[in-house]
């Protein structure tokens, strides 16, 4: 199924031009948001894995990357600012808890 077939299928659902566009734009944005959320989850898991391995240096490096991806997602409107602050806070607390 190529992209043109998909557009024809979507156009079969909606009758109004603006509704057709909204369907396509929503799909595009949802795919982008899903990819960014996945990237955030992966970076969080890397921090948690480094903490579980008790590797402070790797955890700090992973934390820096995780904070960057979380803040980036927040600035794009994918996460609310309080949600991103909570994620960063919990990860920082985990890493700082390593002895």
N, CA, C and O atoms as a GROMACS GRO file, in nm:
protein
  396
    1UNK      N    1   0.085  -0.118   0.000
    1UNK     CA    2   0.000   0.000   0.000
    1UNK      C    3   0.089   0.124   0.000
    1UNK      O    4   0.160   0.150   0.098
    2UNK      N    5   0.087   0.198  -0.105
    2UNK     CA    6   0.169   0.319  -0.109
    2UNK      C    7   0.091   0.439  -0.056
    2UNK      O    8  -0.027   0.428  -0.023
    3UNK      N    9   0.159   0.551  -0.050
    3UNK     CA   10   0.101   0.671   0.010
    3UNK      C   11  -0.023   0.720  -0.064
    3UNK      O   12  -0.118   0.768  -0.001
    4UNK      N   13  -0.025   0.708  -0.194
    4UNK     CA   14  -0.140   0.755  -0.272
    4UNK      C   15  -0.264   0.672  -0.243
    4UNK      O   16  -0.375   0.726  -0.236
    5UNK      N   17  -0.247   0.540  -0.227
    5UNK     CA   18  -0.360   0.455  -0.194
    5UNK      C   19  -0.419   0.496  -0.059
    5UNK      O   20  -0.541   0.497  -0.041
    6UNK      N   21  -0.330   0.529   0.034
    6UNK     CA   22  -0.376   0.569   0.167
    6UNK      C   23  -0.459   0.697   0.158
    6UNK      O   24  -0.564   0.708   0.221
    7UNK      N   25  -0.411   0.793   0.079
    7UNK     CA   26  -0.485   0.919   0.065
    7UNK      C   27  -0.622   0.895   0.003
    7UNK      O   28  -0.720   0.959   0.042
    8UNK      N   29  -0.629   0.805  -0.094
    8UNK     CA   30  -0.758   0.774  -0.155
    8UNK      C   31  -0.852   0.712  -0.053
    8UNK      O   32  -0.972   0.740  -0.052
    9UNK      N   33  -0.796   0.627   0.033
    9UNK     CA   34  -0.877   0.563   0.136
    9UNK      C   35  -0.931   0.667   0.234
    9UNK      O   36  -1.047   0.662   0.273
   10UNK      N   37  -0.846   0.760   0.274
   10UNK     CA   38  -0.888   0.865   0.367
   10UNK      C   39  -0.994   0.953   0.303
   10UNK      O   40  -1.092   0.990   0.368
   11UNK      N   41  -0.975   0.986   0.177
   11UNK     CA   42  -1.071   1.072   0.110
   11UNK      C   43  -1.207   1.003   0.099
   11UNK      O   44  -1.309   1.070   0.087
   12UNK      N   45  -1.208   0.871   0.102
   12UNK     CA   46  -1.334   0.800   0.098
   12UNK      C   47  -1.415   0.818   0.225
   12UNK      O   48  -1.537   0.802   0.225
   13UNK      N   49  -1.346   0.851   0.335
   13UNK     CA   50  -1.415   0.867   0.463
   13UNK      C   51  -1.478   1.006   0.477
   13UNK      O   52  -1.593   1.019   0.518
   14UNK      N   53  -1.401   1.108   0.442
   14UNK     CA   54  -1.449   1.245   0.461
   14UNK      C   55  -1.498   1.303   0.329
   14UNK      O   56  -1.450   1.268   0.221
   15UNK      N   57  -1.595   1.392   0.340
   15UNK     CA   58  -1.648   1.458   0.221
   15UNK      C   59  -1.597   1.600   0.206
   15UNK      O   60  -1.573   1.648   0.095
   16UNK      N   61  -1.579   1.668   0.318
   16UNK     CA   62  -1.537   1.808   0.315
   16UNK      C   63  -1.385   1.815   0.304
   16UNK      O   64  -1.313   1.738   0.367
   17UNK      N   65  -1.338   1.907   0.222
   17UNK     CA   66  -1.195   1.919   0.194
   17UNK      C   67  -1.113   1.941   0.321
   17UNK      O   68  -1.009   1.879   0.339
   18UNK      N   69  -1.160   2.027   0.408
   18UNK     CA   70  -1.086   2.056   0.531
   18UNK      C   71  -1.082   1.934   0.623
   18UNK      O   72  -0.984   1.913   0.693
   19UNK      N   73  -1.188   1.854   0.622
   19UNK     CA   74  -1.192   1.732   0.703
   19UNK      C   75  -1.091   1.631   0.651
   19UNK      O   76  -1.027   1.560   0.728
   20UNK      N   77  -1.078   1.623   0.518
   20UNK     CA   78  -0.980   1.533   0.457
   20UNK      C   79  -0.839   1.574   0.499
   20UNK      O   80  -0.757   1.490   0.533
   21UNK      N   81  -0.814   1.704   0.495
   21UNK     CA   82  -0.682   1.754   0.532
   21UNK      C   83  -0.655   1.726   0.680
   21UNK      O   84  -0.545   1.684   0.716
   22UNK      N   85  -0.753   1.748   0.764
   22UNK     CA   86  -0.735   1.726   0.909
   22UNK      C   87  -0.698   1.580   0.935
   22UNK      O   88  -0.614   1.552   1.020
   23UNK      N   89  -0.761   1.487   0.863
   23UNK     CA   90  -0.730   1.346   0.881
   23UNK      C   91  -0.584   1.319   0.848
   23UNK      O   92  -0.514   1.252   0.925
   24UNK      N   93  -0.537   1.372   0.736
   24UNK     CA   94  -0.398   1.349   0.695
   24UNK      C   95  -0.299   1.416   0.790
   24UNK      O   96  -0.197   1.357   0.825
   25UNK      N   97  -0.329   1.538   0.830
   25UNK     CA   98  -0.239   1.611   0.920
   25UNK      C   99  -0.233   1.543   1.057
   25UNK      O  100  -0.126   1.533   1.117
   26UNK      N  101  -0.348   1.497   1.105
   26UNK     CA  102  -0.352   1.429   1.234
   26UNK      C  103  -0.269   1.301   1.232
   26UNK      O  104  -0.196   1.272   1.326
   27UNK      N  105  -0.280   1.225   1.124
   27UNK     CA  106  -0.200   1.102   1.110
   27UNK      C  107  -0.051   1.134   1.112
   27UNK      O  108   0.027   1.065   1.178
   28UNK      N  109  -0.012   1.238   1.039
   28UNK     CA  110   0.129   1.276   1.032
   28UNK      C  111   0.180   1.317   1.169
   28UNK      O  112   0.288   1.274   1.211
   29UNK      N  113   0.104   1.400   1.238
   29UNK     CA  114   0.146   1.447   1.370
   29UNK      C  115   0.149   1.334   1.472
   29UNK      O  116   0.238   1.329   1.556
   30UNK      N  117   0.053   1.244   1.464
   30UNK     CA  118   0.049   1.131   1.557
   30UNK      C  119   0.172   1.043   1.540
   30UNK      O  120   0.230   0.996   1.638
   31UNK      N  121   0.213   1.022   1.415
   31UNK     CA  122   0.332   0.941   1.388
   31UNK      C  123   0.456   1.010   1.444
   31UNK      O  124   0.543   0.944   1.502
   32UNK      N  125   0.465   1.141   1.426
   32UNK     CA  126   0.579   1.217   1.477
   32UNK      C  127   0.583   1.212   1.630
   32UNK      O  128   0.688   1.189   1.689
   33UNK      N  129   0.467   1.233   1.693
   33UNK     CA  130   0.460   1.230   1.839
   33UNK      C  131   0.497   1.093   1.893
   33UNK      O  132   0.565   1.083   1.995
   34UNK      N  133   0.452   0.988   1.826
   34UNK     CA  134   0.481   0.852   1.870
   34UNK      C  135   0.631   0.825   1.864
   34UNK      O  136   0.687   0.764   1.955
   35UNK      N  137   0.696   0.871   1.758
   35UNK     CA  138   0.840   0.850   1.744
   35UNK      C  139   0.917   0.924   1.854
   35UNK      O  140   1.012   0.870   1.910
   36UNK      N  141   0.875   1.045   1.885
   36UNK     CA  142   0.944   1.123   1.988
   36UNK      C  143   0.920   1.063   2.126
   36UNK      O  144   1.013   1.057   2.207
   37UNK      N  145   0.798   1.018   2.154
   37UNK     CA  146   0.770   0.953   2.282
   37UNK      C  147   0.853   0.826   2.298
   37UNK      O  148   0.903   0.796   2.407
   38UNK      N  149   0.868   0.752   2.190
   38UNK     CA  150   0.948   0.630   2.192
   38UNK      C  151   1.094   0.663   2.223
   38UNK      O  152   1.159   0.592   2.299
   39UNK      N  153   1.144   0.770   2.163
   39UNK     CA  154   1.281   0.813   2.187
   39UNK      C  155   1.302   0.850   2.334
   39UNK      O  156   1.405   0.817   2.393
   40UNK      N  157   1.204   0.918   2.393
   40UNK     CA  158   1.211   0.956   2.534
   40UNK      C  159   1.212   0.831   2.622
   40UNK      O  160   1.292   0.821   2.714
   41UNK      N  161   1.123   0.737   2.592
   41UNK     CA  162   1.117   0.613   2.671
   41UNK      C  163   1.249   0.537   2.665
   41UNK      O  164   1.295   0.485   2.766
   42UNK      N  165   1.309   0.532   2.546
   42UNK     CA  166   1.436   0.462   2.528
   42UNK      C  167   1.545   0.528   2.611
   42UNK      O  168   1.624   0.459   2.676
   43UNK      N  169   1.551   0.661   2.610
   43UNK     CA  170   1.654   0.731   2.686
   43UNK      C  171   1.634   0.710   2.836
   43UNK      O  172   1.732   0.700   2.910
   44UNK      N  173   1.509   0.705   2.881
   44UNK     CA  174   1.481   0.679   3.023
   44UNK      C  175   1.526   0.539   3.061
   44UNK      O  176   1.585   0.519   3.167
   45UNK      N  177   1.499   0.441   2.975
   45UNK     CA  178   1.539   0.303   3.002
   45UNK      C  179   1.691   0.290   3.010
   45UNK      O  180   1.742   0.211   3.088
   46UNK      N  181   1.763   0.368   2.927
   46UNK     CA  182   1.909   0.363   2.932
   46UNK      C  183   1.961   0.414   3.065
   46UNK      O  184   2.057   0.358   3.119
   47UNK      N  185   1.900   0.518   3.118
   47UNK     CA  186   1.940   0.570   3.249
   47UNK      C  187   1.911   0.466   3.356
   47UNK      O  188   1.996   0.439   3.441
   48UNK      N  189   1.793   0.407   3.352
   48UNK     CA  190   1.755   0.307   3.452
   48UNK      C  191   1.845   0.184   3.446
   48UNK      O  192   1.878   0.126   3.549
   49UNK      N  193   1.886   0.145   3.325
   49UNK     CA  194   1.976   0.030   3.310
   49UNK      C  195   2.113   0.061   3.367
   49UNK      O  196   2.174  -0.024   3.432
   50UNK      N  197   2.162   0.183   3.345
   50UNK     CA  198   2.293   0.223   3.399
   50UNK      C  199   2.288   0.228   3.551
   50UNK      O  200   2.385   0.191   3.618
   51UNK      N  201   2.177   0.274   3.606
   51UNK     CA  202   2.161   0.278   3.752
   51UNK      C  203   2.155   0.137   3.808
   51UNK      O  204   2.214   0.108   3.912
   52UNK      N  205   2.084   0.049   3.739
   52UNK     CA  206   2.073  -0.091   3.784
   52UNK      C  207   2.209  -0.160   3.781
   52UNK      O  208   2.238  -0.245   3.865
   53UNK      N  209   2.293  -0.121   3.684
   53UNK     CA  210   2.428  -0.178   3.674
   53UNK      C  211   2.524  -0.110   3.771
   53UNK      O  212   2.641  -0.150   3.782
   54UNK      N  213   2.476  -0.008   3.842
   54UNK     CA  214   2.556   0.066   3.940
   54UNK      C  215   2.675   0.136   3.876
   54UNK      O  216   2.781   0.147   3.937
   55UNK      N  217   2.658   0.182   3.753
   55UNK     CA  218   2.763   0.251   3.678
   55UNK      C  219   2.732   0.401   3.678
   55UNK      O  220   2.653   0.450   3.597
   56UNK      N  221   2.796   0.472   3.771
   56UNK     CA  222   2.763   0.613   3.791
   56UNK      C  223   2.797   0.700   3.670
   56UNK      O  224   2.719   0.788   3.632
   57UNK      N  225   2.913   0.675   3.608
   57UNK     CA  226   2.953   0.758   3.493
   57UNK      C  227   2.858   0.738   3.374
   57UNK      O  228   2.817   0.835   3.310
   58UNK      N  229   2.825   0.613   3.347
   58UNK     CA  230   2.732   0.584   3.237
   58UNK      C  231   2.594   0.642   3.267
   58UNK      O  232   2.525   0.691   3.177
   59UNK      N  233   2.555   0.636   3.394
   59UNK     CA  234   2.425   0.689   3.433
   59UNK      C  235   2.420   0.840   3.414
   59UNK      O  236   2.319   0.894   3.367
   60UNK      N  237   2.529   0.908   3.449
   60UNK     CA  238   2.532   1.055   3.432
   60UNK      C  239   2.527   1.092   3.284
   60UNK      O  240   2.458   1.186   3.245
   61UNK      N  241   2.601   1.017   3.202
   61UNK     CA  242   2.601   1.045   3.058
   61UNK      C  243   2.462   1.020   2.999
   61UNK      O  244   2.413   1.098   2.919
   62UNK      N  245   2.401   0.909   3.040
   62UNK     CA  246   2.267   0.876   2.990
   62UNK      C  247   2.164   0.977   3.040
   62UNK      O  248   2.069   1.010   2.970
   63UNK      N  249   2.185   1.027   3.163
   63UNK     CA  250   2.093   1.126   3.219
   63UNK      C  251   2.096   1.255   3.138
   63UNK      O  252   1.991   1.315   3.113
   64UNK      N  253   2.215   1.297   3.096
   64UNK     CA  254   2.227   1.418   3.016
   64UNK      C  255   2.150   1.405   2.885
   64UNK      O  256   2.079   1.497   2.844
   65UNK      N  257   2.164   1.290   2.821
   65UNK     CA  258   2.092   1.265   2.695
   65UNK      C  259   1.941   1.260   2.721
   65UNK      O  260   1.862   1.314   2.644
   66UNK      N  261   1.902   1.193   2.830
   66UNK     CA  262   1.759   1.179   2.862
   66UNK      C  263   1.695   1.314   2.889
   66UNK      O  264   1.585   1.342   2.842
   67UNK      N  265   1.764   1.398   2.966
   67UNK     CA  266   1.709   1.530   2.996
   67UNK      C  267   1.691   1.610   2.868
   67UNK      O  268   1.591   1.680   2.850
   68UNK      N  269   1.788   1.600   2.780
   68UNK     CA  270   1.780   1.671   2.653
   68UNK      C  271   1.660   1.626   2.571
   68UNK      O  272   1.586   1.709   2.518
   69UNK      N  273   1.639   1.495   2.560
   69UNK     CA  274   1.527   1.445   2.481
   69UNK      C  275   1.392   1.479   2.546
   69UNK      O  276   1.296   1.511   2.476
   70UNK      N  277   1.387   1.473   2.678
   70UNK     CA  278   1.262   1.505   2.749
   70UNK      C  279   1.227   1.652   2.731
   70UNK      O  280   1.112   1.686   2.701
   71UNK      N  281   1.325   1.739   2.749
   71UNK     CA  282   1.300   1.883   2.733
   71UNK      C  283   1.263   1.917   2.589
   71UNK      O  284   1.179   2.004   2.565
   72UNK      N  285   1.326   1.849   2.495
   72UNK     CA  286   1.294   1.871   2.355
   72UNK      C  287   1.149   1.832   2.326
   72UNK      O  288   1.077   1.905   2.257
   73UNK      N  289   1.106   1.718   2.379
   73UNK     CA  290   0.968   1.673   2.361
   73UNK      C  291   0.871   1.770   2.426
   73UNK      O  292   0.763   1.797   2.374
   74UNK      N  293   0.910   1.824   2.541
   74UNK     CA  294   0.825   1.919   2.612
   74UNK      C  295   0.810   2.048   2.532
   74UNK      O  296   0.701   2.105   2.525
   75UNK      N  297   0.919   2.093   2.472
   75UNK     CA  298   0.914   2.218   2.395
   75UNK      C  299   0.830   2.202   2.268
   75UNK      O  300   0.778   2.300   2.216
   76UNK      N  301   0.819   2.079   2.218
   76UNK     CA  302   0.738   2.053   2.099
   76UNK      C  303   0.592   2.028   2.133
   76UNK      O  304   0.510   2.006   2.044
   77UNK      N  305   0.560   2.033   2.262
   77UNK     CA  306   0.421   2.019   2.304
   77UNK      C  307   0.374   1.876   2.318
   77UNK      O  308   0.254   1.850   2.326
   78UNK      N  309   0.466   1.782   2.320
   78UNK     CA  310   0.428   1.641   2.331
   78UNK      C  311   0.402   1.604   2.476
   78UNK      O  312   0.313   1.523   2.505
   79UNK      N  313   0.480   1.662   2.567
   79UNK     CA  314   0.458   1.645   2.711
   79UNK      C  315   0.430   1.781   2.773
   79UNK      O  316   0.486   1.882   2.730
   80UNK      N  317   0.344   1.783   2.873
   80UNK     CA  318   0.322   1.904   2.950
   80UNK      C  319   0.448   1.936   3.028
   80UNK      O  320   0.524   1.844   3.062
   81UNK      N  321   0.473   2.063   3.057
   81UNK     CA  322   0.598   2.101   3.123
   81UNK      C  323   0.612   2.038   3.261
   81UNK      O  324   0.723   2.004   3.302
   82UNK      N  325   0.501   2.020   3.333
   82UNK     CA  326   0.508   1.956   3.464
   82UNK      C  327   0.540   1.807   3.451
   82UNK      O  328   0.610   1.751   3.535
   83UNK      N  329   0.488   1.744   3.347
   83UNK     CA  330   0.516   1.603   3.321
   83UNK      C  331   0.665   1.585   3.293
   83UNK      O  332   0.728   1.494   3.347
   84UNK      N  333   0.720   1.670   3.209
   84UNK     CA  334   0.862   1.658   3.177
   84UNK      C  335   0.947   1.690   3.299
   84UNK      O  336   1.050   1.626   3.320
   85UNK      N  337   0.906   1.788   3.380
   85UNK     CA  338   0.980   1.821   3.501
   85UNK      C  339   0.980   1.702   3.598
   85UNK      O  340   1.080   1.674   3.663
   86UNK      N  341   0.867   1.634   3.607
   86UNK     CA  342   0.856   1.517   3.695
   86UNK      C  343   0.947   1.405   3.648
   86UNK      O  344   1.014   1.340   3.729
   87UNK      N  345   0.951   1.382   3.517
   87UNK     CA  346   1.038   1.277   3.462
   87UNK      C  347   1.184   1.308   3.490
   87UNK      O  348   1.259   1.221   3.534
   88UNK      N  349   1.225   1.434   3.466
   88UNK     CA  350   1.364   1.474   3.488
   88UNK      C  351   1.399   1.461   3.635
   88UNK      O  352   1.507   1.414   3.670
   89UNK      N  353   1.309   1.504   3.722
   89UNK     CA  354   1.332   1.499   3.865
   89UNK      C  355   1.353   1.355   3.914
   89UNK      O  356   1.444   1.328   3.992
   90UNK      N  357   1.269   1.265   3.868
   90UNK     CA  358   1.279   1.126   3.912
   90UNK      C  359   1.409   1.062   3.863
   90UNK      O  360   1.473   0.987   3.937
   91UNK      N  361   1.446   1.092   3.739
   91UNK     CA  362   1.571   1.035   3.686
   91UNK      C  363   1.692   1.092   3.759
   91UNK      O  364   1.785   1.019   3.791
   92UNK      N  365   1.691   1.222   3.785
   92UNK     CA  366   1.802   1.286   3.856
   92UNK      C  367   1.815   1.228   3.996
   92UNK      O  368   1.926   1.205   4.044
   93UNK      N  369   1.703   1.207   4.060
   93UNK     CA  370   1.702   1.149   4.195
   93UNK      C  371   1.762   1.007   4.193
   93UNK      O  372   1.837   0.969   4.282
   94UNK      N  373   1.727   0.931   4.089
   94UNK     CA  374   1.783   0.795   4.074
   94UNK      C  375   1.935   0.799   4.061
   94UNK      O  376   2.006   0.725   4.129
   95UNK      N  377   1.984   0.886   3.973
   95UNK     CA  378   2.128   0.893   3.947
   95UNK      C  379   2.203   0.947   4.068
   95UNK      O  380   2.311   0.898   4.101
   96UNK      N  381   2.146   1.047   4.135
   96UNK     CA  382   2.212   1.102   4.254
   96UNK      C  383   2.213   1.004   4.370
   96UNK      O  384   2.294   1.017   4.462
   97UNK      N  385   2.124   0.906   4.367
   97UNK     CA  386   2.119   0.805   4.473
   97UNK      C  387   2.231   0.703   4.464
   97UNK      O  388   2.254   0.627   4.559
   98UNK      N  389   2.302   0.700   4.351
   98UNK     CA  390   2.414   0.607   4.338
   98UNK      C  391   2.529   0.652   4.427
   98UNK      O  392   2.558   0.772   4.437
   99UNK      N  393   2.593   0.556   4.492
   99UNK     CA  394   2.705   0.591   4.581
   99UNK      C  395   2.839   0.567   4.514
   99UNK      O  396   2.943   0.591   4.575
   0.00000   0.00000   0.00000
